Amino acid sequence: MTSIAKVPSDLQKALAATPKIEALWKSLTPIARRDFVSWIESAQ
């Protein structure tokens, strides 16, 4: 079972401000989104 990552508020704001990137984000699989969020959080 895969978990769905909670998208950090700063990333949510950035996605909402950029429609093309938001569309790209929505086209990713849930696993790819989870991995991306995990990668960003580990870099902070």
N, C-alpha and C positions, 0 to 999 in steps of 0.2 A: 504494500500500500504506500502510495506517495503522499506526502503532505504538500499542501498549497501554502506557499510563503505569503506572509503579510507584507504588502508593499509599503515601505517606509513613506511617511508623509512627504518628505522632500522629493522623492522619486515620483510620487503621485502628482505633485504640483508641476514638476518638470514635464511629465507625460501630458498632462492636461493643457499645458501651455504650447505644446508642439504637436498638432494633430497628426502629422505624418509619422512621427516617432511613436505616438500613442497607437496608431493603426498597426505599426510594425510590432509593438509590444503585444497587442492583442492577437497577432498572428502566431506568436510563439506558443509552443506547447506548455502546459502547466509545469512540466519538469524543467524546461529551459528557463522559464521565469523564476522558478525556485532556485535554480543554480545561479542565475544572474544576481538575484537578491543576495544569496549567500556570498557570492564573490565580492559584491560591493560592501556588505557588512564586515567581511573579514579584512578588508583594506582600511576600514575606518579606525 
